[in-house]
Amino acid sequence: MIDYAQYANAKRAVDTAIGGCSNTGKYPSQDIMKLRYIDQLTVREVKDTLNQKHGHSTYQTADDQACYEFAECIDSVAKVMHVDRKLIPKMLVRKNGTKSGRKRETNGTKSGQNREENRT
């Protein structure tokens, strides 16, 4: 049987953690998390929505910052709200210097292929 209360609590924890992220001009982490990961917009759509002149590397830095801030927030929020770790696992696990479980879209393509790969 599905325990809807657990999932609702996990959703509240995610919303609370996103609200705990910064939302400054250089690192609009709340907006990036909502647009990119909740609304599932492409990188290009997020950049257009933010109306900022982010180059690819500048956006990558802002996205990395947003993910790191979210990971810090969600770990503490999930603990305080007693969210089952099977629903929201620990996020600040490092593997070879990168966050584990991260898939990255590169150069605005949904398939994640680099433009160089597409040229060959």
URJOZI-V479676 format. One line per field, one symbol per residue. ss: DSSP state (h for helix, s for strand, l for the rest). psi: psi as a letter, one per 40 degrees, with the letter a starting at -180 (. if undefined). burial: # if it has 16 or more other C-alpha atoms within 10 Angstrom, else .. Layout:
ss: ???
psi: ???
burial: ???
This chain:
ss: lllhhhhhhhhhhhhhhhhlllllllllhhhhhhhhhhllllhhhhhhhhlllllhhhhhhhhhhhhhhhhhhhhhhhhhlllllllllllllssllsslllllllllllllllhhhhhl
psi: hhgddddddddddddddddeiifiddggddddddddddefiidddddddefighidddddddddddddddddddddddddefhheddgihdfhihfeihiehhhhifehdeeiiddddd.
burial: ........##.###########....##########....####.##......#....##.##############.##....#....#..##......#........#............
